[in-house]
């Protein structure tokens, strides 16, 4: 449902900027994006928090077996690969 709302927001923004020829600097464009961001931010934060709690609850045995050294090396590898592409 959140994905559908996001797509509707993007379509609405597209129509405002390209079909109705509102400039990106127009106050209506900024107010729309700001308002929708303020409305959706708590929802995204709540969903992310609940997913994190579910992962910790149901994956507790996996987290207890995690080796810190391996996790750190994996994180270092990901950071180096992503910075190389930038």
LINZI-V605465 format. One record per backbone hydrogen bond with DSSP energy under -1.0 kcal/mol. CO is the residue of the C=O (numbers start at 0). NH is the residue of the N-H. If there is no record, write none. Layout:
BEGIN
co->[CO CO]
nh->[NH NH]
END
This chain:
BEGIN
co->[0 1 2 3 4 5 6 7 8 9 10 11 12 13 14 15 22 25 26 27 28 29 30 31 32 33 34 35 36 39 40 41 42 43 44 45 46 47 48 49 50 51 52 53 54 58 59 66 67 68 69 70 71 72 73 74 75 76 77 78 79 80]
nh->[4 5 6 7 8 9 10 11 12 13 14 15 16 17 19 21 25 29 30 31 32 33 34 35 36 37 38 39 40 43 44 45 46 47 48 49 50 51 52 53 54 55 56 57 58 62 63 70 71 72 73 74 75 76 77 78 79 80 81 82 83 84]
END
